């Protein structure tokens, strides 16, 4: 019994003391250019959606668009009411929050999930996906974040329940970067974009901290709302339960419509009406060509028959 207790406490000490272990932050000084900032703005606002979680969303409007004047200030809370193991705060990523961070420290945080002080970041930020992207795109995002208006906003430290308080130290991993695909290779570009957008994180069943990868993109992840439990749809090309009967034009139009402010800012009563977690007004800012590439990639996948009930009361 004494040996068992010693092993348990020794393992716990190792996890807390020596993990995560992804290496030091790179010695990086990004040379910003207008092109980098423009690319970073597009990625952060419309593809990777950094500013979606690190801003305040107006849930009295359909799909919860970002509240003006809060871009990057952080403070949104993800807690037990939404099924998270603790209370997790989105940090301030404006220059007011990142002024003491080097470019390398921000780069490591985005791509591996390790903070400036070495603490792990909860994977609600999909650093596992960001670590698969092109380093130039990550640098572009950092260049853009440096241009945001500085909004002072002190954010509390996140805290995690047991056993997540230990497990979280084992989640960050070293990045395995790739090159941004050629624009003419639509399927490869779509795969890259859907990875950057982390569509699989919401459109894959998720239970007790684990994704059911056999149903990747087949929908079924559940989100609690005041009117009931919403489940995400199947976006594989299955003709019966997915989007197999959609044309590319239909797919792009589904996003394009939210470029109209009448759709992007439609008032709703979240206590009585069906809401969506899908940030349509953000993804609507993607180009038609990029949305078309995502469609091409999805239709290159094996169809998965998986019927999803949208709302359960």
N, C-alpha and C positions, 0 to 999 in steps of 0.2 A: 504493500500500500504506500509506503514511504517513497519507494522508487517511482511509482505511478504519479504520485503528487509532484515529485521533483521534475519528472518529464513534462507534466502539464504546465507547471509554473515556468520551467525552462523554455518551453515552446512559446508560451505567452510572452515572456520577456524578449525572446528573439524577434517575434513578430512586431512587437511594439517598438523595440529599440533599433532594429536593423532593416525593417521593411517600411515602405517600398524601396527597392534597390534598382533604379533605372539609370544610374550614373549621374554625374554632375551636369548642371545646366551648361549648354554650349557657350563658348566664348564668341558671342555673336553681336555684331553691330550692323543693323540693317540700314542700307542706304535707300532712303525713301525717294520715290519718284511719283509724279502724277499718275502714271500708269499703274504703279503698285497700289496706290491709294484707291483708285477707281476699281481695280480688281478686288481689293480687300473689302470695299464697301459692298460690292455686289455679293460676294461670298458671305460676309457677316450678316447682311440684312435679308438676303433672299435665298440662300442655299444652305449654309451651315447654321444659320439662325442664331448666332451668338447673341444678337440684340433682342431676340425674342424672350429668352430666359433671363437675361441680365437687364431687363427693363421692367416697367410695370405694364400689365395688360389690362385693357378696359373690358371687363367681363359683362358689362351692361350692353355691349355690342356683340353681334354674332361673330364667333371665332376669336374673340378677345384680341383685337388689334393693339399694337403698342400705344400706350398713352403718350401724347406729345409732351416733350420736355423731360422725359425720363430715360432717354436712350442711353443704355449702358450703366445707369446708376446703381443697379442691383437692388436687393432687398426683398425680392419675391421669395415666398416661403413654400417649401415642399415638405409635408409632414404626414403624420399618421392618417389624417383624414383622406389623403390621396394614396395611401398604401405604402408610404415610405418608412424605412426603419429608423426613425428619429426625426429631428428637425433640421432641415437643410436650407441654408440661405444662399441665394445667388449673390456673389460678390460684386463690388463696384469695379467695372472694367473701363471706366473713363480715366483720363490722365490723373484725376483726383485720387483714384484707387490704385493706379499702377505707376505712379511717379517714382516710387522707390524700387521698382522692378527693372531689371535689365531686359534687353530684348531676348537674351538667351533664357532667362528665367520664365518669361511669358511663353516662349517657344516650347520649353520643356513641359509647362503646365498644360498647354493645349494638346500636345501630341503624346504625352505619357500619363497625365493625371497626377502630377506631383507639384506641389506649391513651392513658392520661394523658400519657405522654411523646411522643406522636405516632407511635409504632411501630405497624405493622399487626398485626392479629390473624388467625391462620390460620382459614379459613372452616369448620373443623370446628364452630365456633360459627356457626350460620347467620344471621349479621348481615344478609345480603342479604334474608332473609325478615322478620326483626325490624324492619327499616327500612320495611316495608310496613304495619305495624300502626298502631293508634290510639295517639297519644302518651299518652293517659291510661292505657292498659294498661302502657306502658313505665314510666311514673311509678309505677304501682301495684307493679310488680315491684321497683323501686328501694326503695320504701317498705318492702316486705317484707324485702328483703335487709338493710336497716338494723336489723331486729328479730332477726336470727339470733343465736344465742349466738356470741360472739367466740371463735374457735379459733386460737391462734397456730400458724402453719405456714408456714415459709419455703419458697417454691417456686423451683426453678432456672429460669433463663431458657430459653425454647425456642430451638432452633437448627435451621436449615433447610439442606438440601443444595442445591448448585447444580444447576439454575438457579432453584429455588424461592426461594432466598435473595434473588433479584432480583424474580421474578414476584410474590411476595407483596405487594410495595409497590404493585403496580398493581391489586390486587383490591378494596380498600375503595372504596365509592362513597357519594355523598350519599343520604340516605333520601328516600323518597317516601311519606309517611304517608297513611293512609286513616282513615275513621271506622268504628268498630265497627258492624256491621250491626244492623238491627232484629231483635229476638228472633223476630218472626213470619215473617221471611224465612229459612226454614230452609236453603235452598240457599246463599244469600249468607253466612249465618252459618257453614255448613259449610266454605265456601271460606276464610273468614277463619281458622277454627280449624285447618284442615289446613295453612294457611300458617304459622300460629304454631307448630304442632307439627312442621313441616318433614318431613311424611311423604314428600314427593317426594325428599328427600335420600337416603333408604334404598331407596325403592321405584322407583328409576330407575337403569338401567345406568350405571355410572361407570367410566371407564377413562382412565388417564394424565391425570388432573386435569380431565376433561371429562364432563359428563352427556349422555347421548343423549336429547335432549328429544323426539324422535319417539316415544320409548317411556316418556314420563313416566307414572309410577304403574303401569307394566306390569311392574315387578319385574326381577330379574336382577342387582342389585348383589351383588357377591361379598365374602364375609368369611371370612378364614382362621381355622380352629379346629383344635384337636388331632386331631379325628376326620375332618377333611376340609374342603372349601370349601363354605360355605353360601351359597345365593342367596336373595334376598328374593322373596316371591311377588308375583304380578300382582294388583293391587287395583282394576283397572278393571272395569266391568260386563260383561266378555266372559263368555258362558255356558260356554265350553269351557275356557278357560285362566285366567279371572279369578274374580270373585265374583258373576257375573251371576245365579247361581241362589240366592244368599243372600237371605233375608228380612231386614228391618230388625231383627227380634227376634233372629235368629241372629247378626247382626253385633254388636249391643249385648251379647248374652250372651257372645260370645267375649272381651270385655273384662271384663264383670261378674264372671265366674268367678274372676278374680284378686283380687277383693276379699276372698276367703276366704284366710286366712293359710296354710291347708293347701296351696294352689296357689302362693301368692306366695313361700313359703319351703319349697319341696320340694327336699331335698338331691339333688345330682347329682354324678357323677364326670365332670368335664369332659374327662378324658383318654380316656374310653370312651363317654360318652353324647353324643347330639346336643344342643347348646346353642342358644340363640337370642340374637341381639343386641337383640331387641325388648324394651324395658323394660315388660313387661306390667303389673307391679305399680304402676308410676307412672301409665300411661295409664288403668288401671282406676279411678283416682280421679276421672276425668272424669264429669260427670253423664250420666245416660241421655239427656237431651234434647240435650246437646252431641254425644254419640256418634251419636245419630240424625241430627243435622244433617250430620255428616261423611258418614254413609251417603248421605243425600239428595244431597249435592254429588257424591260419587263416582258415583252413578247418573245424574247429569246429564251425565257425560262420555261421549265417544265410546268404545265398547268397543275394546280393542286386543287382537288375538289374538297372544299371546306366551307360549309354553310355557316354563316354568322348571323345571329339575331342582333340587330342594331341596338335595341333598347330592351332592357329587362327591368321591370318595376318591382 
